[in-house]
Amino acid sequence: MVGDKSIIKVDNINLGNITKPASLLIKKISGAIGTVYRPHEIISLAKAEAEADVIKTKSQIEIAELKQRAFSRLAAEEAKKQNNMEQITGKALNLLDKRSKPQDVDDDWIINFFDKCRFISDEEMQLLWAKILAGEANSPGSYSKRTIILLNSLDKKDADLLSALCRFVWISGESYPLVLDLSAQIYSQNGINFSMLTHLDAIGLIRFDPANGFQFLRTSALPLVGWYYNNQPIVITSQNNNPIEIGKAIFTQTGRELSQVCTAEPIEAFFKYVFDYWSSKGLILIPPEKLPPNPYPKSK
């Protein structure tokens, strides 16, 4: 059964009773990259290799000392990397769904993921990586290798900028950061400006077009379009199917994938701002109180 639990003991992290999906994820990771919870084995291997070298070079005292220092550095570095991987894995286990399918995650994806995440020691960034790992285990194929590679190049400041932009995300099938009028105070007061958007464009998270912006095009088969902000709905309807202005920026595929795991507090006044803006553009909006519940639940 999915709810079955087993006890797994690992170094440095006390997992206690864990669910079957968590057990399967640990087995999946171990099968792809080796045992993830035993840093002492890595250190022992490095020590054995270093000691063999020292024996071969007894008469070369200076070289032996140099190698010993290299071993000490290597051991410290590998222990730190191992700890980073363990911390990220431990955080991910708590984010698994009961219907998680870690056994279906591609081995190459796992190898690529841990090759990159082993250098991440910042706790907040570790949580971001853990959400990616759990998200891929919950729904294999959700995150591309390209996203992992780009995430590896981001620093905490970049992640914070993306999180700031995600406070303006609306959902209509996919996620869209609605930067409708960059001169409006609601953006400047919440950290959204030309320089910030240019930077996110440069690192590949969004496409930023301050001159022309982007539009959501409707077809005759889509006379009604539902949009949701923090579970609050708007439906736009128009007899002539006018395009909907969605602002100066859109996510790249990588940006959209990463936006799903960003922690972003909604802005109370932003729903009304967008409602009023679209109304001023001649779009016909159905009042929220007359609409059905959001079919696109807010991502956790």
DRENVEXZA-552073 format. One line per 10 residues: for each residue x, y, z of N, C-alpha, C. Coordinates in steps of 0.05 Angstrom, whole numbers. Each point is the difference from the previous one (the first is absolute). Example, Ala and Ser with C-alpha at 12.3 -4.5 7.8 and 13.67 -1.06 7.14 Angstrom:
2
264/-114/156/-18/24/0/18/24/0 ~ -7/21/-14/16/24/1/-15/22/14
***
This chain:
300
17/-24/0/-17/24/0/17/25/0 ~ -10/22/-11/15/24/-1/5/11/27 ~ -18/-5/18/3/11/27/18/-15/18 ~ 10/-24/-9/18/-16/16/24/16/8 ~ 10/-5/24/24/15/9/22/-20/8 ~ 24/8/-4/23/-16/9/20/19/14 ~ 17/-12/16/20/16/15/27/-1/-15 ~ 10/23/-7/26/1/-13/19/17/17 ~ 23/-10/7/20/15/15/21/10/-18 ~ 6/26/1/20/12/-17/17/18/17
24/6/-10/18/17/15/-9/29/-1 ~ 2/14/22/-4/29/3/-29/9/-1 ~ -18/-17/-11/-28/8/-2/-17/-21/13 ~ -17/8/19/-17/-19/14/-27/0/-14 ~ -5/-21/-17/-24/-1/-15/-23/-14/14 ~ 7/-18/19/-20/-14/14/-17/-17/-19 ~ -26/0/5/-19/-14/-18/-5/16/-25 ~ 5/-11/-23/-4/15/-24/-19/-16/-18 ~ -13/14/-18/-20/-13/-18/14/-16/-21 ~ -16/-17/-14/11/-16/-21/12/17/-23
-14/22/-8/12/17/-21/28/10/7 ~ 3/7/26/26/10/9/21/-22/-2 ~ -7/-24/8/18/-23/-2/8/-6/-29 ~ -20/2/-18/5/-4/-28/19/21/-11 ~ -4/25/9/18/21/-10/29/-4/8 ~ 4/-8/25/27/-6/10/12/-23/-17 ~ -15/-21/-5/10/-22/-16/6/9/-28 ~ -17/18/-11/5/10/-27/26/16/-2 ~ 4/17/19/24/17/1/25/-18/3 ~ -2/-19/19/23/-18/5/7/-16/-25
-21/-9/-14/5/-16/-24/13/16/-22 ~ -5/27/-1/11/17/-21/27/10/6 ~ 5/8/26/25/13/6/16/-13/22 ~ -11/-22/12/13/-13/22/-14/8/26 ~ 8/-12/22/-12/5/26/2/30/7 ~ -23/13/4/1/29/4/4/8/29 ~ -2/-19/19/1/7/28/25/-10/15 ~ 22/-5/-14/24/-9/14/25/15/-8 ~ 3/24/10/24/16/-8/25/-13/10 ~ 0/-15/21/25/-12/11/12/-20/-20
-17/-12/-17/10/-19/-20/17/15/-21 ~ -10/24/-7/15/16/-20/27/8/12 ~ -1/9/25/25/9/13/19/-24/4 ~ -11/-23/7/17/-24/4/14/-8/-26 ~ -15/2/-22/12/-6/-26/22/19/-7 ~ -5/26/4/20/20/-6/25/-4/17 ~ -5/-7/26/22/-5/18/17/-24/-8 ~ -14/-21/-8/15/-24/-9/17/6/-24 ~ -11/15/-19/16/7/-24/23/18/7 ~ -4/19/19/21/18/8/22/-15/15
-8/-19/17/20/-16/15/17/-17/-18 ~ -12/-11/-21/15/-16/-19/21/17/-14 ~ -8/24/-7/19/19/-13/23/7/19 ~ -6/3/26/20/8/20/21/-23/2 ~ -10/-25/1/18/-23/2/20/-1/-24 ~ -11/7/-23/17/-1/-24/21/22/-1 ~ -4/21/16/18/23/-1/12/6/27 ~ 6/-21/16/11/5/26/26/16/-1 ~ 16/-5/-20/26/14/-1/-3/29/-9 ~ -24/7/-9/-4/27/-9/-18/14/21
12/8/21/-15/11/23/-17/24/-8 ~ 11/18/-15/-15/24/-8/-24/-7/-17 ~ 3/-19/-18/-22/-8/-17/-22/-14/17 ~ 9/-16/19/-19/-13/18/-16/20/16 ~ 13/21/10/-14/20/15/-19/15/-17 ~ 8/5/-25/-17/14/-18/-26/-16/-6 ~ 4/-26/-4/-23/-17/-5/-18/-2/24 ~ 13/0/24/-17/-1/24/-17/24/2 ~ 11/23/-6/-16/25/1/-22/-2/-21 ~ 7/-11/-24/-20/-3/-21/-23/-18/9
8/-22/14/-20/-19/10/-18/14/20 ~ 11/15/18/-16/14/21/-20/19/-14 ~ 10/14/-20/-18/18/-15/-22/-15/-14 ~ 8/-22/-13/-19/-17/-15/-21/-11/19 ~ 8/-10/23/-18/-12/19/-20/21/10 ~ 10/24/6/-18/21/10/-20/8/-22 ~ 10/3/-25/-18/8/-22/-21/-21/-5 ~ 8/-26/0/-19/-21/-6/-21/-3/22 ~ 9/4/25/-18/-2/22/-21/22/-1 ~ 8/24/-8/-18/23/-3/-20/-5/-23
10/-10/-22/-18/-7/-23/-20/-21/8 ~ 9/-21/15/-17/-21/8/-22/10/19 ~ 8/18/18/-19/11/18/-22/16/-15 ~ 9/15/-20/-19/16/-16/-21/-19/-13 ~ 10/-22/-12/-18/-19/-13/-20/-12/20 ~ 10/-6/24/-17/-12/20/-21/19/9 ~ 8/25/5/-19/20/9/-22/5/-21 ~ 7/1/-25/-20/5/-21/-18/-24/-2 ~ 11/-25/1/-16/-24/-1/-19/-1/24 ~ 10/6/23/-17/-1/24/-23/19/-2
5/24/-10/-22/20/-3/-20/-10/-21 ~ 9/-13/-21/-17/-9/-22/-19/-22/10 ~ 9/-17/18/-16/-22/9/-26/10/13 ~ 1/23/13/-23/11/14/-20/12/-20 ~ 8/3/-25/-17/13/-20/-13/-20/-19 ~ 4/-25/4/-10/-20/-19/-30/-5/4 ~ -15/-3/-22/-28/-8/1/-3/-30/6 ~ -23/-8/9/-5/-28/4/0/-16/-26 ~ -6/14/-22/0/-13/-26/25/5/-16 ~ 21/8/14/26/6/-12/11/-25/-15
14/5/-22/11/-22/-16/30/4/-5 ~ 16/0/22/29/4/-3/14/-22/-17 ~ -12/-24/0/12/-21/-16/-1/5/-30 ~ -17/19/-8/-2/7/-29/18/23/-8 ~ 14/12/19/18/22/-7/24/-11/-15 ~ 7/13/-22/23/-9/-16/26/1/15 ~ 16/-22/-2/26/-1/14/18/23/-8 ~ 0/6/-25/18/22/-10/-9/27/13 ~ -26/3/4/-10/24/14/11/2/28 ~ -1/-23/15/10/-1/27/30/6/1
15/-12/-18/29/5/-1/6/29/-5 ~ -14/12/-19/4/28/-7/-8/18/24 ~ -22/-7/13/-9/16/23/21/1/22 ~ 9/-24/8/19/-1/23/28/10/-8 ~ 7/-2/-25/25/12/-9/0/30/4 ~ -23/12/-1/-2/30/3/-6/8/28 ~ -18/-14/14/-9/9/26/20/-4/22 ~ 20/-17/-4/20/-6/21/16/25/9 ~ -1/21/-16/15/24/7/-18/20/15 ~ -25/-6/4/-19/20/12/-1/-4/30
9/21/14/0/-2/29/-19/20/14 ~ -9/21/-15/-19/19/11/-26/-14/6 ~ -11/3/24/-24/-15/8/-24/6/-18 ~ -4/26/-6/-23/7/-17/3/-11/-28 ~ 24/0/-11/4/-11/-26/-3/-30/0 ~ 9/-13/23/-4/-29/2/-30/-7/0 ~ -16/17/12/-29/-5/0/-11/2/-29 ~ 10/19/-15/-8/2/-28/7/-25/-16 ~ 25/-9/4/8/-25/-13/-16/-24/9 ~ -7/-1/26/-16/-22/11/-28/0/-13
-11/23/-4/-26/2/-13/1/-11/-29 ~ 22/6/-13/3/-10/-28/2/-31/1 ~ 16/-11/18/3/-29/3/-27/-13/6 ~ -14/11/20/-26/-11/7/-20/3/-22 ~ 0/23/-14/-18/4/-22/4/-20/-23 ~ 25/-6/-5/6/-20/-21/-8/-28/9 ~ 4/-6/25/-9/-26/10/-30/-3/1 ~ -14/22/6/-29/0/1/-12/-3/-28 ~ 14/13/-20/-10/0/-27/24/-1/-19 ~ 11/-24/-5/24/-2/-17/-4/13/-27
21/16/-8/-1/14/-25/-8/29/3 ~ -5/9/25/-8/28/5/22/20/-4 ~ 25/-8/5/23/18/-1/21/-10/-19 ~ 7/16/-19/19/-8/-20/29/2/11 ~ 18/-14/-14/29/2/7/9/29/-4 ~ -11/14/-20/8/27/-5/-7/18/24 ~ -23/-5/12/-7/15/24/20/-5/23 ~ 8/-24/3/20/-7/21/26/14/-5 ~ 9/0/-25/25/14/-7/-2/30/5 ~ -23/12/-7/-3/29/4/-2/6/30
-14/-17/15/-3/4/29/27/-1/13 ~ 18/-17/-10/27/-2/11/16/26/-3 ~ -7/16/-20/14/26/-4/-12/23/15 ~ -23/-4/13/-13/22/15/12/2/28 ~ 2/25/9/7/4/28/-25/8/15 ~ 2/4/26/-23/6/17/-14/25/-9 ~ 15/20/-9/-12/25/-9/-17/-4/-24 ~ 9/-17/-19/-16/-6/-23/-27/-14/8 ~ 2/-18/19/-24/-14/9/-19/19/13 ~ 11/19/16/-17/20/13/-14/17/-21
14/8/-21/-13/16/-21/-22/-15/-14 ~ 4/-26/-5/-21/-16/-12/-24/-2/18 ~ 5/-4/26/-22/-2/19/-15/26/1 ~ 14/23/-2/-14/26/0/-19/2/-24 ~ 10/-9/-23/-17/1/-24/-24/-19/2 ~ 4/-22/13/-21/-20/3/-23/10/17 ~ 3/22/14/-22/11/15/-21/12/-19 ~ 8/4/-25/-18/12/-20/-11/-21/-20 ~ 4/-26/7/-8/-21/-19/-30/-5/0 ~ -12/-1/-23/-27/-9/-4/1/-26/-16
-22/-16/4/-1/-26/-13/-23/-1/-20 ~ 6/-9/-24/-21/-6/-20/11/-23/-16 ~ -3/-24/11/12/-24/-12/30/-1/7 ~ 15/21/-5/28/3/8/2/25/17 ~ 24/4/10/5/23/17/12/24/-16 ~ -10/24/7/9/24/-14/5/22/20 ~ 24/12/0/5/23/18/-11/26/-13 ~ -21/10/11/-14/23/-13/13/27/8 ~ 19/9/-16/12/26/4/-13/18/-21 ~ -23/11/6/-16/14/-20/9/28/-5
8/15/21/9/28/-4/23/4/20 ~ 24/-1/-10/24/1/17/2/25/16 ~ -14/21/-8/1/26/15/-19/0/23 ~ -17/-19/2/-20/-1/22/14/-5/27 ~ -10/13/21/13/-2/26/-1/-28/11 ~ -21/-16/-7/-2/-26/12/24/-18/-8 ~ 13/7/-22/24/-15/-8/25/11/14 ~ 4/26/-2/24/12/12/1/-4/30 ~ -24/0/13/0/-3/29/6/-29/8 ~ -1/-18/-19/4/-29/7/25/-11/-15
18/18/-7/26/-9/-11/2/-6/-29 ~ -21/6/-15/0/-6/-29/7/25/-16 ~ 22/-1/-14/9/23/-15/14/-9/-26 ~ 8/19/-16/12/-6/-26/26/-16/4 ~ 17/8/18/26/-13/4/-4/-29/9 ~ -19/-4/18/-5/-27/10/-10/-19/-22 ~ -18/10/-16/-11/-16/-22/21/-5/-21 ~ 16/19/-5/22/-3/-20/19/-22/9 ~ 6/-1/26/17/-20/11/-12/-28/-2 ~ -25/-3/7/-14/-26/-2/-1/-9/-29
-2/19/-19/1/-7/-29/28/-10/-7 ~ 20/14/10/28/-7/-7/8/-28/10 ~ -11/-8/22/8/-27/11/-19/-22/-9 ~ -19/7/-17/-16/-20/-13/-26/-9/13 ~ -10/16/20/-24/-7/14/-25/12/-12 ~ 2/23/-13/-23/12/-13/9/12/-27 ~ -20/7/-16/4/17/-24/-13/26/7 ~ 16/22/-2/-9/26/8/0/18/-25 ~ -24/11/-6/-4/18/-23/-14/25/9 ~ 16/20/10/-12/24/11/-15/17/-21
7/-2/-25/-12/16/-21/-27/-10/-9 ~ -1/-26/-6/-24/-11/-12/-17/-17/19 ~ 13/-13/18/-14/-18/19/-11/-25/-14 ~ -17/-14/13/-11/-26/-10/-30/0/3 ~ -12/-16/-17/-29/-3/0/-9/-29/1 ~ -22/-5/12/-12/-26/1/-22/0/-21 ~ 4/-16/-21/-18/0/-23/-22/-22/4 ~ -25/9/-4/-22/-19/2/-10/-9/-28 ~ -14/-21/0/-13/-10/-25/-30/-1/4 ~ -14/-4/-22/-29/-2/2/-9/-24/17
18/-19/2/-6/-23/17/4/6/30 ~ 12/23/6/5/8/27/-13/27/6 ~ -26/3/0/-12/26/5/2/9/29 ~ 4/-20/17/4/7/29/28/-9/8 ~ 14/17/14/27/-7/10/1/5/30 ~ 6/-21/15/2/2/29/29/7/9 ~ 2/20/18/26/7/12/-3/0/30 ~ 22/-8/14/-2/-4/29/25/12/13 ~ -5/15/21/21/11/17/-5/-7/29 ~ 18/-16/11/-3/-8/28/-27/-12/5
-9/-17/-18/-26/-14/1/-24/19/-4 ~ 5/25/-7/-22/18/-7/-4/0/-31 ~ -24/-5/-9/-4/-3/-29/-11/25/-14 ~ 8/3/-25/-11/19/-19/-5/-15/-26 ~ -23/4/-12/-5/-11/-27/-4/24/-19 ~ 14/-1/-22/-1/21/-20/-16/-10/-24 ~ -18/16/-9/-16/-7/-24/-2/24/-18 ~ -1/-5/-26/-3/22/-19/-11/-12/-26 ~ -18/14/-13/-12/-10/-24/19/0/-24 ~ 20/18/1/19/1/-23/27/-12/7
1/-14/22/24/-15/7/26/17/0 ~ -2/23/12/23/18/2/23/-14/15 ~ 25/4/-8/22/-11/15/2/12/28 ~ 11/-15/18/3/9/28/28/8/5 ~ 5/25/9/26/9/7/9/-15/25 ~ 23/-13/-1/11/-14/24/26/12/9 ~ 8/23/-10/22/15/11/26/-2/-16 ~ 21/9/13/26/3/-13/18/-24/3 ~ -8/-20/15/18/-23/5/-16/-26/-1 ~ 12/-21/-10/-11/-27/2/23/-19/9
-7/-21/12/20/-20/9/10/-15/-25 ~ 26/-7/2/11/-21/-18/-10/-27/12 ~ 5/-22/-14/-9/-26/11/14/-5/26 ~ 26/6/1/15/-4/25/-11/18/22 ~ -5/25/-6/-11/19/20/-27/-10/10 ~ -17/-10/-18/-26/-10/9/3/-24/18 ~ 18/-18/-6/5/-24/17/9/9/28 ~ 19/19/1/10/9/26/-20/16/15 ~ -18/14/-14/-20/16/13/-19/-17/17 ~ -2/-26/-8/-18/-18/15/10/-6/28
25/4/5/11/-7/26/9/25/16 ~ -5/23/-11/8/25/14/-21/6/22 ~ 10/10/22/-18/9/21/-7/29/-5 ~ -25/6/-5/-8/28/-7/-26/7/14 ~ 1/20/17/-24/9/13/-16/18/-18 ~ -27/-4/-3/-16/16/-17/-2/29/9 ~ -5/18/-18/-3/28/6/-30/7/1 ~ -9/9/22/-29/4/4/-13/17/-21 ~ 13/22/-8/-13/19/-18/3/-8/-30 ~ 15/-22/-5/6/-5/-28/-23/-11/-16
-18/-15/13/-23/-10/-14/-17/23/-10 ~ -6/19/16/-16/23/-8/14/16/-21 ~ 27/3/2/15/15/-20/-3/-12/-27 ~ 3/-26/-3/-3/-14/-26/-28/2/-10 ~ -19/-4/18/-29/2/-7/-5/28/-13 ~ 9/21/14/-5/27/-10/15/5/-26 ~ 24/-10/-2/16/4/-24/-13/-12/-24 ~ -8/-26/2/-12/-13/-22/-27/13/-7 ~ -15/9/20/-25/13/-5/4/26/-17 ~ 22/14/6/6/25/-14/7/-5/-29
7/-25/-7/8/-7/-27/-24/-11/-16 ~ -24/3/12/-24/-8/-15/-7/-30/2 ~ 14/-15/17/-6/-28/3/-25/-3/19 ~ -16/-19/-6/-24/-5/16/7/-21/21 ~ -3/7/25/8/-18/22/-24/-9/15 ~ -2/-26/5/-21/-11/16/8/3/30 ~ -17/11/17/7/5/28/8/-26/14 ~ 20/1/17/10/-24/13/-21/-16/15 ~ -19/14/13/-20/-15/16/-18/-17/-17 ~ 0/3/-26/-17/-16/-18/15/-23/-13
25/-4/8/17/-20/-14/3/-25/16 ~ 7/-23/-13/5/-25/14/27/0/14 ~ 6/-20/17/26/-2/13/22/-2/-20 ~ 25/7/10/24/-1/-17/7/-29/-7 ~ 2/-7/-26/9/-27/-7/30/-3/0 ~ 14/23/5/29/-1/1/9/7/28 ~ 0/-19/18/7/6/28/27/13/3 ~ 3/17/19/25/14/5/22/-19/7 ~ 23/2/-13/23/-18/5/11/5/28 ~ 8/-22/13/11/3/27/30/5/-2
***
